[in-house]
Amino acid sequence: MVAVLAAVCLTILMVLLLLQLAWGWRFVRQFPPRNLPAVPDGEWPHVLVILPVRGADPSLEGCLRGLLQQNYPHYHIRIIIDSCEDPAWNLVHEIVGRDCSSRVQVSHLQTPLATCGLKSSALLQALGTLDETCQAVALIDADVIPHPTWLRDLVMPLTKPDVGATTGIRWFRPESTAWGALVRYLWNVAASVQMYALHIPWGGSLALRADVFRRSNLLQKWGVSLWEDTASYRTIRDLGLQLEFVPAATMINRESTDLKSCFRFIRRQMLNVRLYHGSWPAIVAQGLATAAACGGALGLVLVGLATGNGTVAAFMSAGLALQVAILAVAMRWIEAHIHRTTRGLGEEMPSFSLRLICAIPLAQVVYFACLASASTLEKVSWRGITYEFKGPWTVRMRKYRPYSRRKAVDQRASVV
C-alpha cells in the first residue's frame, strides 16, 4: 500500500512539473523579442499615459525620469497622486517641475470612491476627460522604471486591428537576499509563466486601445472593482480582440521585502485572479494537487523512517530532491532568456546561490498558504486601506485615509 501511494505521489508531481515546463517552454520562446517593423513618427497612435501614486515607492523617481524620457512622438502623462499630504507629492512636483514639460499634468485624487480600489478611482479620474484624439491608454505603476522605448514596445502591437490590449511582465530581481525577497522572486518566475499561458494582464505595464473604453462598460466595471488589470481581460475578449504579451516590456523590479509583506503581496495577486479571471478554478486545482502530492511525499518519507522502510523513505526523498533540482534548473533557464532581453539595458545575470535553492521549498509553502487564504478572504488591506467585498463587483472601502509615511529599515523595500 505504501509503495502504491509513493508511486501515485511521484506520478502527480511529475505530471504537474511537466505542465509547468510546457508553459515555461511557450514562455521562453517569446524571448528575445522579435524585431518589429519601423513605424514613421506620424503614424504612431496618440497615447495617454496614466500613473496613479499612493506612497513614495523606492523606484518612483526612476519611474518619473523614465516616463519623461520616452522615445515616443505623441504622448501625454497624467499623474494622479492620492492626496496633497502623500509622501510622494513634493517629489513628483520637484521632478516634473525640473523638466518643465507641457506633456505632464499632475493632480490629486479628488473623489476616492468607496466602491472600488483607490487605484481604480485614480484611473477613472484620469480617464474622465478622454480626448477624442487619444487612440491608446497606457497604465504604469510607480514601482516600474521604464526604459526609453517602453512606450513604443508596448503600443506597437496595437497597430494591428485584432489586438485590443498589450501587457508586459514584472520581473523581480532583488539585490537583497532576504527570505521574503527570494520567495517573491521565485513565486514571480512561476507566476509570469502562468500569466502568459492563461492570458492574465498586469496593470503595471498595460496598454489598451482607447476604443475599448468607448465601446464597452469597462470604466463602469473599474468603478466597482478592486483591481483594473485582470478585470479587463474579459472585456477585451468579449469585444473580439486579443491581449498580446510584449517581451520587450519586461520591467525589472529590484525592490526587497520581508516574508510577512511577501505573503500579503502574493495573497493579493491570488485574490485578484480569484475575483476577476476565469482560470481561478484551474489554478486552485493545480495548487491543491501539488500541495497534496508534496505533502503526501513528505509524509511517506516520515512513515518510511518511522517503520524502518528505508527504500520508500529514500525513494520519496529522491523524488522531492529531483523536483527541487528540476525547478532550479528551469528557473535558471527562464532567467537566462529574460536576461537576453534586458542586458541591453545594463541588466546583469543574477547570481545563483545555495540560499536561493533552499528558498524553493519555502516558496512552495508560502504559495500554498496564500492560495488557501485567498480562497476564503472577504477583506484585504492594500497600502493602508482595508477593503471588504462579497463578490468581484461588490467592493466597499472601509475608511479612506491619506497614506502616512512609514520609515522602513530597508529603503529599497516595496511600499505595502
C-alpha positions in Angstrom: 0.0 0.0 0.0 2.8 2.4 0.9 4.6 1.6 -2.4 1.4 2.4 -4.3 0.9 5.7 -2.6 4.6 6.6 -3.3 4.1 5.8 -7.0 0.9 7.9 -7.1 2.6 10.9 -5.4 5.6 10.8 -7.7 3.3 10.5 -10.8 1.3 13.5 -9.8 4.4 15.5 -9.0 6.0 14.7 -12.4 2.8 15.4 -14.4 2.4 18.8 -12.7 6.1 19.5 -13.2 5.8 18.7 -16.9 2.8 21.1 -17.2 4.9 23.9 -15.7 7.8 23.1 -18.0 5.5 23.1 -21.0 4.2 26.5 -20.0 7.8 27.6 -19.4 8.8 26.5 -22.9 6.0 28.5 -24.5 7.0 31.5 -22.4 10.7 31.5 -23.2 10.0 31.1 -26.9 9.0 34.8 -26.8 12.5 35.9 -25.7 14.4 37.7 -27.0 11.6 39.8 -28.6 11.2 39.7 -32.3 12.3 42.7 -34.3 9.4 44.9 -35.1 9.0 46.9 -38.3 9.9 50.6 -38.2 6.9 53.0 -38.0 7.2 56.6 -39.1 6.6 59.1 -36.2 3.5 60.5 -37.8 1.8 57.0 -37.7 2.2 56.3 -34.0 -1.1 56.5 -32.1 -1.6 59.4 -29.7 -1.2 57.9 -26.2 -2.3 58.9 -22.7 -0.1 57.5 -20.0 -1.6 57.3 -16.5 0.5 56.9 -13.4 -1.5 56.5 -10.1 0.6 57.2 -7.0 -0.1 56.4 -3.3 3.0 56.4 -1.2 6.6 57.1 -2.3 7.8 53.9 -3.9 11.6 53.4 -3.9 11.5 53.4 -7.7 9.2 56.4 -8.0 12.0 58.9 -9.0 13.3 56.5 -11.6 9.8 55.9 -12.9 9.2 59.6 -13.4 12.5 60.2 -15.1 11.9 57.2 -17.4 8.4 58.5 -18.4 9.7 61.9 -19.2 12.4 60.5 -21.5 10.3 58.2 -23.6 11.3 57.9 -27.3 7.8 58.3 -28.4 6.4 61.2 -30.6 2.8 61.7 -29.3 2.1 61.1 -25.6 0.8 62.9 -22.6 1.1 61.9 -18.9 -1.5 62.3 -16.2 -0.2 61.6 -12.7 -2.9 61.2 -10.0 -1.4 61.4 -6.5 -3.6 60.1 -3.7 -3.6 63.3 -1.7 -1.6 66.5 -1.2 -0.4 65.0 2.1 1.1 62.0 0.4 4.9 61.5 0.8 5.2 61.4 -3.0 3.6 64.9 -3.5 6.7 67.0 -3.2 9.0 64.5 -5.0 6.7 64.3 -8.0 6.3 68.1 -8.3 10.1 68.6 -7.9 11.0 66.2 -10.7 8.2 67.3 -13.1 9.0 70.9 -12.3 12.6 70.5 -13.4 11.5 69.0 -16.7 9.1 71.9 -17.5 7.3 69.7 -19.9 3.8 70.6 -21.1 3.0 66.9 -21.7 2.6 66.3 -17.9 -0.4 67.0 -15.8 -0.3 66.4 -12.0 -3.3 66.4 -9.7 -4.5 64.9 -6.5 -7.3 62.3 -6.2 -10.4 64.4 -5.8 -13.0 61.8 -5.0 -11.9 58.5 -3.5 -14.8 56.2 -4.4 -16.0 53.8 -1.7 -16.9 51.1 -4.2 -13.5 50.3 -5.7 -9.8 50.4 -5.1 -8.0 53.7 -4.8 -6.0 52.9 -8.0 -9.3 52.4 -9.9 -10.5 55.8 -8.5 -7.4 57.5 -9.8 -7.7 55.8 -13.3 -11.4 56.9 -13.5 -10.4 60.5 -12.7 -7.7 60.5 -15.3 -10.0 59.0 -18.0 -12.9 61.2 -17.1 -11.9 63.6 -19.9 -10.6 61.2 -22.5 -9.8 63.4 -25.5 -11.2 62.3 -28.9 -7.7 62.4 -30.4 -6.5 59.8 -27.9 -6.0 56.5 -29.6 -4.5 54.4 -26.8 -4.1 54.5 -23.0 -1.1 53.1 -21.2 -1.0 52.3 -17.5 2.1 52.2 -15.4 2.8 51.6 -11.7 5.1 53.7 -9.6 7.4 50.8 -8.9 8.2 50.4 -12.6 11.3 52.1 -14.2 10.5 52.3 -17.9 13.4 52.2 -20.4 13.4 54.8 -23.3 11.5 52.6 -25.7 9.0 51.2 -23.2 6.0 53.0 -24.7 7.0 52.2 -28.3 7.3 48.5 -27.4 4.0 48.4 -25.5 2.0 50.3 -28.1 3.4 48.8 -31.3 1.1 45.7 -31.3 -1.9 47.9 -31.0 -1.4 49.0 -34.6 -2.7 45.5 -35.5 -6.6 45.7 -35.8 -7.2 42.5 -33.8 -5.2 43.5 -30.7 -7.1 45.3 -28.1 -4.6 45.4 -25.3 -0.9 44.7 -24.6 0.9 43.8 -21.4 4.5 43.5 -20.2 5.6 41.5 -17.2 7.0 42.4 -13.8 10.3 40.6 -13.2 11.6 40.8 -9.6 15.3 40.7 -9.4 16.1 41.8 -5.9 19.5 42.9 -4.7 18.6 41.7 -1.2 19.0 38.1 -0.2 16.2 38.4 2.5 13.9 35.3 2.5 10.9 37.4 1.6 12.7 38.9 -1.4 13.8 35.4 -2.6 10.4 33.9 -2.1 8.7 36.7 -4.1 11.3 36.3 -6.9 10.7 32.5 -7.1 7.0 32.8 -7.0 7.1 35.5 -9.7 9.1 33.3 -12.1 6.3 30.7 -12.0 3.5 33.3 -11.9 4.9 35.1 -15.0 4.8 31.8 -16.9 1.3 31.1 -15.7 0.1 34.6 -16.6 1.3 34.3 -20.1 -0.3 30.8 -20.5 -3.6 31.9 -19.1 -3.8 35.4 -20.6 -3.6 37.4 -17.3 -2.6 41.0 -17.9 -0.5 43.1 -15.5 -1.6 46.7 -14.8 2.0 47.9 -14.1 2.7 47.9 -17.8 -0.6 47.7 -19.7 -1.9 49.5 -22.8 -5.4 49.4 -24.2 -7.0 50.8 -27.3 -9.0 53.9 -26.4 -11.9 52.4 -28.4 -12.1 49.7 -25.8 -13.4 52.3 -23.3 -15.7 53.9 -25.8 -17.2 50.5 -27.0 -17.7 48.8 -23.6 -18.6 49.4 -20.0 -15.0 48.8 -18.7 -14.9 52.1 -16.8 -18.1 51.2 -15.0 -16.6 47.9 -14.1 -13.5 49.6 -12.7 -15.7 51.8 -10.6 -16.9 48.7 -8.7 -13.8 46.5 -8.7 -10.6 46.3 -6.5 -8.2 45.9 -9.5 -8.3 47.1 -13.0 -5.9 44.8 -14.9 -7.2 41.2 -14.5 -10.8 42.6 -14.7 -10.0 44.0 -18.2 -9.3 40.7 -20.0 -12.9 39.5 -20.2 -13.9 42.8 -21.8 -11.1 42.6 -24.3 -12.2 39.1 -25.2 -15.9 40.0 -25.4 -15.0 42.7 -28.0 -13.4 40.0 -30.2 -10.0 41.4 -29.5 -6.8 39.9 -28.3 -4.4 40.5 -25.4 -0.8 40.4 -26.7 2.2 39.7 -24.5 5.1 42.1 -25.1 8.5 40.6 -24.1 10.3 43.9 -24.7 8.1 45.5 -22.0 9.7 43.3 -19.3 10.1 45.5 -16.3 12.9 44.7 -13.8 12.0 45.4 -10.1 14.9 45.3 -7.6 13.0 46.2 -4.5 13.2 44.0 -1.4 10.5 42.8 1.0 10.2 40.7 4.2 8.5 37.4 4.5 5.3 38.9 6.0 4.9 41.5 3.3 5.7 38.9 0.7 2.9 36.7 1.9 0.4 39.6 1.8 1.6 40.6 -1.7 1.2 37.1 -3.2 -2.1 36.6 -1.5 -3.4 39.8 -3.1 -2.3 38.6 -6.5 -4.2 35.3 -5.9 -7.2 37.2 -4.7 -7.1 39.3 -7.9 -7.3 36.2 -10.1 -10.0 34.6 -7.9 -12.3 37.6 -8.3 -11.7 38.6 -11.9 -10.3 35.8 -14.0 -12.0 32.6 -15.2 -8.8 30.5 -14.7 -9.1 30.5 -10.9 -10.6 27.0 -10.6 -7.7 25.6 -12.7 -5.2 27.4 -10.6 -6.7 26.2 -7.4 -6.9 22.6 -8.7 -3.2 22.7 -9.7 -2.2 24.2 -6.4 -4.2 21.6 -4.4 -2.8 18.7 -6.4 0.7 20.0 -6.0 0.3 20.6 -2.3 -1.3 17.1 -1.8 1.5 15.4 -3.8 4.3 17.3 -2.0 2.6 16.7 1.4 2.0 13.1 0.7 5.6 12.6 -0.4 7.0 14.2 2.7 4.5 12.2 4.8 5.7 9.0 3.2 9.3 9.9 3.9 8.4 10.2 7.6 6.4 7.0 7.5 9.3 5.1 5.9 11.7 6.4 8.5 9.3 5.5 11.4 8.6 2.0 10.1 12.1 1.2 9.1 11.2 1.1 5.4 14.3 2.8 4.1 13.5 2.1 0.5 10.3 4.1 0.5 12.0 6.9 2.5 14.9 7.1 0.1 12.7 6.8 -3.0 10.4 9.7 -1.9 13.3 11.8 -0.7 15.0 11.4 -4.0 11.7 12.4 -5.8 11.4 15.6 -3.8 15.0 16.4 -4.3 14.7 15.8 -8.0 11.7 18.2 -8.1 13.6 21.0 -6.5 16.6 20.4 -8.8 14.4 20.5 -11.9 12.7 23.7 -10.7 16.1 25.3 -10.0 17.3 24.4 -13.5 14.1 25.6 -15.1 14.2 28.8 -13.2 17.8 29.5 -14.4 16.8 28.6 -17.9 13.9 31.1 -17.9 16.1 33.8 -16.2 18.7 33.4 -19.0 16.0 34.2 -21.6 14.9 37.2 -19.6 18.5 38.3 -19.4 18.8 38.2 -23.2 16.1 40.8 -23.4 17.2 43.1 -20.6 21.0 43.0 -20.9 20.9 45.9 -23.4 19.5 48.0 -20.5 22.6 47.3 -18.4 21.0 44.4 -16.5 23.3 41.7 -15.3 22.6 38.0 -14.9 21.8 37.4 -11.2 24.0 35.0 -9.3 22.8 31.5 -8.4 23.2 30.7 -4.7 22.6 27.8 -2.4 20.3 30.2 -0.4 18.1 30.7 -3.4 17.8 26.9 -4.0 16.9 26.5 -0.3 14.2 29.1 -0.8 12.4 26.9 -3.4 10.6 24.7 -0.9 9.8 27.7 1.3 8.3 29.5 -1.8 6.1 26.5 -2.4 4.8 26.5 1.2 4.2 30.3 1.1 2.3 29.9 -2.2 0.1 27.1 -0.9 -0.7 29.2 2.2 -1.5 32.3 0.1 -3.7 30.2 -2.2 -5.6 28.8 0.7 -6.0 32.2 2.4 -7.1 33.9 -0.8 -9.8 31.3 -1.4 -11.8 32.4 1.6 -10.8 36.0 2.0 -13.5 38.6 2.5 -11.4 41.7 3.2 -7.9 42.8 2.2 -5.6 45.6 3.2 -3.7 47.4 0.5 -1.4 50.4 1.1 -3.0 51.2 4.4 -6.7 50.8 3.3 -9.0 48.0 4.1 -11.5 46.8 1.5 -14.4 44.4 2.2 -16.1 42.5 -0.6 -18.9 39.9 -1.1 -18.0 39.3 -4.7 -16.0 40.8 -7.6 -18.3 43.8 -8.1 -19.5 44.5 -4.5 -16.4 46.2 -3.0 -16.5 48.6 -0.1 -13.7 50.7 1.2 -13.9 50.7 4.9 -12.4 54.1 5.6 -10.3 56.4 3.5 -7.2 58.0 5.0 -4.2 59.6 3.3 -1.1 57.5 3.0 1.2 58.1 6.0 4.9 57.9 5.8 6.3 54.8 7.3 10.1 54.7 8.0 11.3 51.4 6.6 14.5 49.8 7.8 15.3 48.9 4.2 15.0 51.9 2.0 14.7 49.6 -1.0 11.7 47.8 0.4 8.4 47.8 -1.5 5.6 50.0 -0.3 2.8 47.9 1.1 
